[in-house]
């Protein structure tokens, strides 16, 4: 399951995002950068947990929590753009990645 497109895209986006949040101004590194990093890493953790929960029957709940983390991340990225912490081009890339990841997550949720 870890080789699924959802895991690959999430991993690649996480790496990209962490490389960008480290460049946030010092005043925002412990505010917005921290929130963004927590949201994306929580999302990834929940995907891993969902694989383990398949046998226990709690997979749907875990995936719904992951969906919430992705929604949080989407809003934090928009706020980062509005605060000029990321460029419009970076915001477009992140938005497209989040939508794509969300679509893959939605497909998994429908299966469950």
Phi and psi restraints in degrees (value plus and minus 20) as a CYANA .aco file:
   2 UNK   PHI     -84.3   -44.3
   2 UNK   PSI     -37.2     2.8
   3 UNK   PHI    -112.8   -72.8
   3 UNK   PSI     -13.4    26.6
   4 UNK   PHI     -88.8   -48.8
   4 UNK   PSI     137.3   177.3
   5 UNK   PHI     -76.4   -36.4
   5 UNK   PSI     -54.1   -14.1
   6 UNK   PHI     -82.4   -42.4
   6 UNK   PSI     -65.4   -25.4
   7 UNK   PHI     -88.0   -48.0
   7 UNK   PSI     -60.4   -20.4
   8 UNK   PHI     -84.5   -44.5
   8 UNK   PSI     -68.7   -28.7
   9 UNK   PHI     -86.4   -46.4
   9 UNK   PSI     -58.8   -18.8
  10 UNK   PHI     -85.8   -45.8
  10 UNK   PSI     -63.2   -23.2
  11 UNK   PHI     -81.2   -41.2
  11 UNK   PSI     -69.4   -29.4
  12 UNK   PHI     -81.0   -41.0
  12 UNK   PSI     -62.4   -22.4
  13 UNK   PHI     -86.6   -46.6
  13 UNK   PSI     -58.8   -18.8
  14 UNK   PHI     -81.8   -41.8
  14 UNK   PSI     -65.3   -25.3
  15 UNK   PHI     -80.3   -40.3
  15 UNK   PSI     -68.3   -28.3
  16 UNK   PHI     -78.0   -38.0
  16 UNK   PSI     -65.8   -25.8
  17 UNK   PHI     -85.8   -45.8
  17 UNK   PSI     -64.8   -24.8
  18 UNK   PHI     -83.9   -43.9
  18 UNK   PSI     -54.0   -14.0
  19 UNK   PHI     -86.0   -46.0
  19 UNK   PSI     -47.5    -7.5
  20 UNK   PHI    -110.0   -70.0
  20 UNK   PSI     -56.0   -16.0
  21 UNK   PHI     -88.5   -48.5
  21 UNK   PSI     -47.1    -7.1
  22 UNK   PHI     -86.5   -46.5
  22 UNK   PSI     -38.0     2.0
  23 UNK   PHI    -113.2   -73.2
  23 UNK   PSI     -19.2    20.8
  24 UNK   PHI     -82.3   -42.3
  24 UNK   PSI     131.5   171.5
  25 UNK   PHI     -77.9   -37.9
  25 UNK   PSI     131.4   171.4
  26 UNK   PHI     -74.1   -34.1
  26 UNK   PSI     -56.5   -16.5
  27 UNK   PHI     -84.8   -44.8
  27 UNK   PSI     -43.4    -3.4
  28 UNK   PHI    -129.2   -89.2
  28 UNK   PSI     -26.1    13.9
  29 UNK   PHI     -83.5   -43.5
  29 UNK   PSI     -52.9   -12.9
  30 UNK   PHI    -119.4   -79.4
  30 UNK   PSI     -14.7    25.3
  31 UNK   PHI    -134.7   -94.7
  31 UNK   PSI    -102.5   -62.5
  32 UNK   PHI     -89.8   -49.8
  32 UNK   PSI     -64.8   -24.8
  33 UNK   PHI     -79.7   -39.7
  33 UNK   PSI     -63.1   -23.1
  34 UNK   PHI     -82.5   -42.5
  34 UNK   PSI     -63.8   -23.8
  35 UNK   PHI     -84.6   -44.6
  35 UNK   PSI     -63.5   -23.5
  36 UNK   PHI     -82.8   -42.8
  36 UNK   PSI     -66.9   -26.9
  37 UNK   PHI     -82.1   -42.1
  37 UNK   PSI     -62.5   -22.5
  38 UNK   PHI     -82.6   -42.6
  38 UNK   PSI     -63.4   -23.4
  39 UNK   PHI     -83.3   -43.3
  39 UNK   PSI     -66.8   -26.8
  40 UNK   PHI     -89.2   -49.2
  40 UNK   PSI     -58.5   -18.5
  41 UNK   PHI     -92.3   -52.3
  41 UNK   PSI     -56.8   -16.8
  42 UNK   PHI     -82.1   -42.1
  42 UNK   PSI     -61.4   -21.4
  43 UNK   PHI     -79.4   -39.4
  43 UNK   PSI     -68.3   -28.3
  44 UNK   PHI     -82.9   -42.9
  44 UNK   PSI     -62.6   -22.6
  45 UNK   PHI     -79.0   -39.0
  45 UNK   PSI     -62.2   -22.2
  46 UNK   PHI     -87.0   -47.0
  46 UNK   PSI     -53.8   -13.8
  47 UNK   PHI     -82.8   -42.8
  47 UNK   PSI     -63.8   -23.8
  48 UNK   PHI     -83.8   -43.8
  48 UNK   PSI     -60.6   -20.6
  49 UNK   PHI     -85.4   -45.4
  49 UNK   PSI     -56.8   -16.8
  50 UNK   PHI     -81.2   -41.2
  50 UNK   PSI     -55.8   -15.8
  51 UNK   PHI     -83.3   -43.3
  51 UNK   PSI     -62.6   -22.6
  52 UNK   PHI     -90.9   -50.9
  52 UNK   PSI     -51.9   -11.9
  53 UNK   PHI     -96.5   -56.5
  53 UNK   PSI     -30.1     9.9
  54 UNK   PHI     -74.3   -34.3
  54 UNK   PSI     -60.9   -20.9
  55 UNK   PHI     -95.3   -55.3
  55 UNK   PSI     -46.2    -6.2
  56 UNK   PHI    -112.8   -72.8
  56 UNK   PSI     -31.9     8.1
  57 UNK   PHI      68.2   108.2
  57 UNK   PSI     -14.3    25.7
  58 UNK   PHI    -120.5   -80.5
  58 UNK   PSI      -1.6    38.4
  59 UNK   PHI     -84.1   -44.1
  59 UNK   PSI     -61.7   -21.7
  60 UNK   PHI     -82.9   -42.9
  60 UNK   PSI     -62.9   -22.9
  61 UNK   PHI     -82.7   -42.7
  61 UNK   PSI     -62.2   -22.2
  62 UNK   PHI     -84.9   -44.9
  62 UNK   PSI     -61.7   -21.7
  63 UNK   PHI     -86.6   -46.6
  63 UNK   PSI     -53.9   -13.9
  64 UNK   PHI     -87.6   -47.6
  64 UNK   PSI     -57.3   -17.3
  65 UNK   PHI     -85.0   -45.0
  65 UNK   PSI     -59.0   -19.0
  66 UNK   PHI     -83.2   -43.2
  66 UNK   PSI     -59.6   -19.6
  67 UNK   PHI     -81.1   -41.1
  67 UNK   PSI     -59.9   -19.9
  68 UNK   PHI     -83.5   -43.5
  68 UNK   PSI     -63.3   -23.3
  69 UNK   PHI     -81.9   -41.9
  69 UNK   PSI     -58.6   -18.6
  70 UNK   PHI     -86.4   -46.4
  70 UNK   PSI     -59.0   -19.0
  71 UNK   PHI     -84.0   -44.0
  71 UNK   PSI     -63.3   -23.3
  72 UNK   PHI     -76.8   -36.8
  72 UNK   PSI     -66.7   -26.7
  73 UNK   PHI     -80.1   -40.1
  73 UNK   PSI     -62.3   -22.3
  74 UNK   PHI     -78.2   -38.2
  74 UNK   PSI     -64.5   -24.5
  75 UNK   PHI     -89.8   -49.8
  75 UNK   PSI     -57.3   -17.3
  76 UNK   PHI     -85.5   -45.5
  76 UNK   PSI     -55.8   -15.8
  77 UNK   PHI     -88.2   -48.2
  77 UNK   PSI     -59.2   -19.2
  78 UNK   PHI     -84.2   -44.2
  78 UNK   PSI     -62.6   -22.6
  79 UNK   PHI     -83.0   -43.0
  79 UNK   PSI     -59.2   -19.2
  80 UNK   PHI     -82.3   -42.3
  80 UNK   PSI     -58.8   -18.8
  81 UNK   PHI     -85.3   -45.3
  81 UNK   PSI     -65.0   -25.0
  82 UNK   PHI     -86.0   -46.0
  82 UNK   PSI     -46.9    -6.9
  83 UNK   PHI    -110.0   -70.0
  83 UNK   PSI     -15.0    25.0
  84 UNK   PHI      40.9    80.9
  84 UNK   PSI      15.3    55.3
  85 UNK   PHI    -108.8   -68.8
  85 UNK   PSI     -43.0    -3.0
  86 UNK   PHI    -151.6  -111.6
  86 UNK   PSI     137.6   177.6
  87 UNK   PHI    -101.0   -61.0
  87 UNK   PSI     147.4   187.4
  88 UNK   PHI     -80.4   -40.4
  88 UNK   PSI     -61.3   -21.3
  89 UNK   PHI     -82.8   -42.8
  89 UNK   PSI     -62.4   -22.4
  90 UNK   PHI     -85.6   -45.6
  90 UNK   PSI     -57.7   -17.7
  91 UNK   PHI     -85.5   -45.5
  91 UNK   PSI     -62.3   -22.3
  92 UNK   PHI     -81.3   -41.3
  92 UNK   PSI     -64.4   -24.4
  93 UNK   PHI     -81.1   -41.1
  93 UNK   PSI     -67.9   -27.9
  94 UNK   PHI     -84.8   -44.8
  94 UNK   PSI     -60.1   -20.1
  95 UNK   PHI     -81.7   -41.7
  95 UNK   PSI     -66.0   -26.0
  96 UNK   PHI     -82.4   -42.4
  96 UNK   PSI     -61.6   -21.6
  97 UNK   PHI     -84.2   -44.2
  97 UNK   PSI     -63.0   -23.0
  98 UNK   PHI     -85.0   -45.0
  98 UNK   PSI     -60.6   -20.6
  99 UNK   PHI     -83.4   -43.4
  99 UNK   PSI     -65.5   -25.5
 100 UNK   PHI     -82.5   -42.5
 100 UNK   PSI     -64.9   -24.9
 101 UNK   PHI     -83.7   -43.7
 101 UNK   PSI     -61.3   -21.3
 102 UNK   PHI     -82.0   -42.0
 102 UNK   PSI     -59.0   -19.0
 103 UNK   PHI     -84.5   -44.5
 103 UNK   PSI     -61.9   -21.9
 104 UNK   PHI     -85.8   -45.8
 104 UNK   PSI     -60.4   -20.4
 105 UNK   PHI     -83.6   -43.6
 105 UNK   PSI     -62.0   -22.0
 106 UNK   PHI     -81.6   -41.6
 106 UNK   PSI     -58.7   -18.7
 107 UNK   PHI     -83.8   -43.8
 107 UNK   PSI     -59.0   -19.0
 108 UNK   PHI     -87.5   -47.5
 108 UNK   PSI     -62.0   -22.0
 109 UNK   PHI     -81.6   -41.6
 109 UNK   PSI     -58.9   -18.9
 110 UNK   PHI     -84.6   -44.6
 110 UNK   PSI     -55.9   -15.9
 111 UNK   PHI     -84.0   -44.0
 111 UNK   PSI     -56.4   -16.4
